[in-house]
Structures are given as C-alpha cells and as structure tokens.
Amino acid sequence: MAEIEVSGDDVSKLAKALASQTRWEIMKLLQRRAVDVSRIAETLYQTEANISAQIKILEEAGLVKARYEPGVHGVRKICEPAVDKVIIIFR
C-alpha cells in the first residue's frame, strides 16, 4: 500500500471523510481484507445505497479504491484501502 500527504483544502476533505462513524467503521473493516459493498452493508447493518454513498466519499478523499467483478446477480463493487498511512502537512 501507499501513503498520501495532504495539505490545504485536502485536509478538510480528508477530515470530513473520516468524521463519520460509518465511514470510520468501513475503513476499519477494509483493513482486514477487500470487501464488496453488499457484505459491508450486511456487516454494518446499513443499506447498500448508503454504503455506496459512503464509499464514494472515501474514494474522493483518496482513502479507498474500488474495482468491479462479476457477481451472481450482476457486478460486485469490491473495495479496499488505497493507503495505509496519511500524513497531514501544516503550512
């Protein structure tokens, strides 16, 4: 995995992404293994639509990456952490 350095406006985006308890739980879950959206929703007792929205915020902050794989009923969105370290730079 990689690390990211954030500064300026990106710090706010990162902080907002991690400010949600649900998004924090998603990040903790993904540290163990890559997981598809439906499994995340099931594990966290949330709807798939809500988890998808939360994943999008984490992706935009650069914390999560996703890929699509064939599933039983269409495609599955598999999520995993994009980074294992975040460095915040104050300037």
DRENPA-3360 file (N, C-alpha, C; in nm, 2 decimals, always signed):
BEGIN
1 = MAEIEVSG = +0.08/-0.12/+0.00/+0.00/+0.00/+0.00/+0.09/+0.12/+0.00 ~ +0.02/+0.24/+0.00/+0.10/+0.36/-0.02/+0.05/+0.46/+0.10 ~ +0.12/+0.57/+0.10/+0.08/+0.67/+0.19/+0.04/+0.80/+0.10 ~ -0.03/+0.88/+0.16/-0.07/+1.01/+0.10/-0.03/+1.12/+0.19 ~ +0.01/+1.23/+0.13/+0.03/+1.36/+0.20/-0.08/+1.45/+0.17 ~ -0.14/+1.51/+0.27/-0.25/+1.61/+0.24/-0.21/+1.74/+0.31 ~ -0.25/+1.85/+0.24/-0.24/+1.98/+0.29/-0.35/+2.07/+0.23 ~ -0.36/+2.19/+0.29/-0.46/+2.28/+0.24/-0.60/+2.23/+0.24;
9 = DDVSKLAK = -0.67/+2.25/+0.14/-0.81/+2.21/+0.13/-0.83/+2.06/+0.14 ~ -0.73/+1.99/+0.10/-0.74/+1.84/+0.10/-0.75/+1.79/+0.24 ~ -0.70/+1.86/+0.34/-0.71/+1.82/+0.48/-0.86/+1.82/+0.52 ~ -0.93/+1.93/+0.48/-1.07/+1.93/+0.51/-1.15/+1.82/+0.45 ~ -1.12/+1.78/+0.33/-1.19/+1.67/+0.26/-1.16/+1.54/+0.34 ~ -1.03/+1.52/+0.37/-0.99/+1.40/+0.45/-1.06/+1.40/+0.58 ~ -1.06/+1.51/+0.66/-1.12/+1.51/+0.79/-1.27/+1.49/+0.78 ~ -1.34/+1.54/+0.68/-1.48/+1.52/+0.67/-1.51/+1.37/+0.63;
17 = ALASQTRW = -1.42/+1.31/+0.55/-1.44/+1.17/+0.52/-1.43/+1.08/+0.64 ~ -1.34/+1.12/+0.73/-1.32/+1.03/+0.85/-1.41/+1.07/+0.97 ~ -1.48/+1.18/+0.95/-1.56/+1.23/+1.06/-1.69/+1.15/+1.09 ~ -1.73/+1.07/+0.99/-1.85/+0.99/+1.00/-1.81/+0.85/+1.07 ~ -1.89/+0.81/+1.17/-1.87/+0.68/+1.23/-1.88/+0.57/+1.13 ~ -1.98/+0.58/+1.04/-2.00/+0.47/+0.94/-1.87/+0.46/+0.85 ~ -1.82/+0.57/+0.81/-1.70/+0.57/+0.72/-1.58/+0.52/+0.80 ~ -1.57/+0.55/+0.92/-1.46/+0.50/+1.01/-1.47/+0.35/+1.02;
25 = EIMKLLQR = -1.59/+0.30/+1.04/-1.62/+0.16/+1.05/-1.58/+0.09/+0.92 ~ -1.61/+0.15/+0.81/-1.58/+0.09/+0.68/-1.43/+0.08/+0.67 ~ -1.36/+0.19/+0.70/-1.21/+0.18/+0.69/-1.15/+0.07/+0.78 ~ -1.21/+0.06/+0.90/-1.16/-0.05/+0.99/-1.18/-0.19/+0.93 ~ -1.30/-0.20/+0.87/-1.34/-0.33/+0.81/-1.25/-0.36/+0.70 ~ -1.22/-0.26/+0.61/-1.13/-0.29/+0.50/-0.99/-0.31/+0.53 ~ -0.94/-0.28/+0.65/-0.80/-0.31/+0.69/-0.78/-0.46/+0.70 ~ -0.88/-0.54/+0.72/-0.87/-0.68/+0.73/-0.86/-0.75/+0.59;
33 = RAVDVSRI = -0.94/-0.70/+0.50/-0.94/-0.76/+0.36/-1.03/-0.68/+0.27 ~ -1.02/-0.70/+0.14/-1.11/-0.64/+0.04/-1.25/-0.69/+0.06 ~ -1.35/-0.61/+0.05/-1.49/-0.65/+0.08/-1.58/-0.58/-0.02 ~ -1.68/-0.65/-0.06/-1.78/-0.59/-0.16/-1.88/-0.51/-0.08 ~ -1.95/-0.42/-0.15/-2.04/-0.33/-0.09/-2.15/-0.40/-0.02 ~ -2.21/-0.51/-0.08/-2.32/-0.58/-0.01/-2.27/-0.64/+0.12 ~ -2.15/-0.69/+0.13/-2.10/-0.75/+0.25/-2.08/-0.64/+0.36 ~ -2.03/-0.53/+0.31/-2.01/-0.41/+0.41/-2.14/-0.37/+0.47;
41 = AETLYQTE = -2.24/-0.36/+0.38/-2.38/-0.32/+0.42/-2.43/-0.42/+0.52 ~ -2.42/-0.55/+0.49/-2.47/-0.65/+0.58/-2.39/-0.65/+0.72 ~ -2.26/-0.63/+0.72/-2.18/-0.63/+0.84/-2.21/-0.51/+0.93 ~ -2.24/-0.40/+0.86/-2.26/-0.27/+0.94/-2.41/-0.24/+0.96 ~ -2.50/-0.33/+0.91/-2.64/-0.32/+0.93/-2.69/-0.18/+0.86 ~ -2.64/-0.16/+0.74/-2.68/-0.04/+0.66/-2.73/-0.09/+0.53 ~ -2.79/+0.00/+0.45/-2.84/-0.03/+0.32/-2.72/-0.02/+0.22 ~ -2.73/-0.09/+0.11/-2.63/-0.09/+0.01/-2.62/+0.05/-0.05;
49 = ANISAQIK = -2.73/+0.12/-0.06/-2.73/+0.25/-0.12/-2.65/+0.35/-0.03 ~ -2.67/+0.34/+0.10/-2.59/+0.42/+0.20/-2.45/+0.39/+0.20 ~ -2.41/+0.26/+0.19/-2.27/+0.22/+0.19/-2.21/+0.27/+0.06 ~ -2.27/+0.26/-0.05/-2.22/+0.31/-0.18/-2.19/+0.46/-0.17 ~ -2.28/+0.53/-0.11/-2.26/+0.68/-0.09/-2.14/+0.70/+0.00 ~ -2.12/+0.63/+0.10/-2.01/+0.64/+0.20/-1.88/+0.61/+0.13 ~ -1.88/+0.50/+0.05/-1.76/+0.46/-0.02/-1.72/+0.57/-0.12 ~ -1.81/+0.63/-0.19/-1.78/+0.73/-0.28/-1.71/+0.85/-0.21;
57 = ILEEAGLV = -1.75/+0.89/-0.09/-1.68/+0.99/-0.02/-1.54/+0.95/+0.02 ~ -1.52/+0.83/+0.06/-1.39/+0.77/+0.09/-1.30/+0.77/-0.03 ~ -1.36/+0.73/-0.15/-1.28/+0.73/-0.27/-1.24/+0.87/-0.31 ~ -1.33/+0.97/-0.30/-1.29/+1.11/-0.33/-1.19/+1.16/-0.24 ~ -1.18/+1.11/-0.12/-1.07/+1.16/-0.03/-0.94/+1.08/-0.05 ~ -0.94/+0.98/-0.14/-0.82/+0.91/-0.17/-0.79/+0.80/-0.07 ~ -0.89/+0.76/+0.01/-0.87/+0.66/+0.11/-0.91/+0.52/+0.07 ~ -1.00/+0.51/-0.02/-1.05/+0.38/-0.07/-1.04/+0.37/-0.22;
65 = KARYEPGV = -1.01/+0.25/-0.27/-1.01/+0.22/-0.42/-1.11/+0.11/-0.44 ~ -1.17/+0.11/-0.55/-1.27/+0.00/-0.58/-1.25/-0.05/-0.72 ~ -1.29/-0.18/-0.73/-1.29/-0.24/-0.86/-1.42/-0.32/-0.88 ~ -1.45/-0.35/-1.00/-1.58/-0.42/-1.03/-1.54/-0.56/-1.07 ~ -1.62/-0.66/-1.02/-1.60/-0.80/-1.06/-1.74/-0.86/-1.09 ~ -1.74/-0.96/-1.17/-1.87/-1.03/-1.20/-1.92/-1.09/-1.07 ~ -2.05/-1.08/-1.05/-2.12/-1.14/-0.94/-2.23/-1.23/-0.98 ~ -2.30/-1.29/-0.89/-2.41/-1.38/-0.92/-2.52/-1.31/-0.99;
73 = HGVRKICE = -2.55/-1.19/-0.94/-2.66/-1.10/-0.99/-2.61/-0.97/-1.05 ~ -2.52/-0.98/-1.14/-2.46/-0.86/-1.20/-2.32/-0.84/-1.15 ~ -2.28/-0.71/-1.13/-2.14/-0.69/-1.09/-2.13/-0.65/-0.94 ~ -2.02/-0.68/-0.88/-2.00/-0.65/-0.74/-1.89/-0.54/-0.74 ~ -1.90/-0.45/-0.65/-1.80/-0.34/-0.63/-1.72/-0.39/-0.51 ~ -1.59/-0.42/-0.54/-1.50/-0.47/-0.43/-1.42/-0.35/-0.39 ~ -1.42/-0.32/-0.26/-1.35/-0.21/-0.20/-1.23/-0.25/-0.12 ~ -1.12/-0.17/-0.12/-1.01/-0.19/-0.04/-0.94/-0.06/-0.01;
81 = PAVDKVII = -0.86/-0.06/+0.10/-0.79/+0.07/+0.13/-0.70/+0.11/+0.02 ~ -0.69/+0.24/-0.01/-0.59/+0.29/-0.11/-0.46/+0.33/-0.04 ~ -0.46/+0.35/+0.09/-0.34/+0.39/+0.16/-0.34/+0.32/+0.30 ~ -0.22/+0.31/+0.35/-0.21/+0.26/+0.49/-0.16/+0.37/+0.58 ~ -0.12/+0.49/+0.53/-0.07/+0.60/+0.61/-0.11/+0.73/+0.54 ~ -0.15/+0.82/+0.63/-0.19/+0.96/+0.59/-0.10/+1.05/+0.66 ~ -0.04/+1.14/+0.59/+0.05/+1.25/+0.65/-0.02/+1.38/+0.63 ~ -0.05/+1.45/+0.73/-0.11/+1.59/+0.72/+0.00/+1.69/+0.74;
89 = IFR = +0.02/+1.78/+0.64/+0.12/+1.88/+0.64/+0.06/+2.01/+0.67 ~ +0.10/+2.08/+0.77/+0.06/+2.21/+0.81/+0.16/+2.31/+0.75 ~ +0.11/+2.40/+0.67/+0.20/+2.51/+0.61/+0.14/+2.64/+0.64;
% end
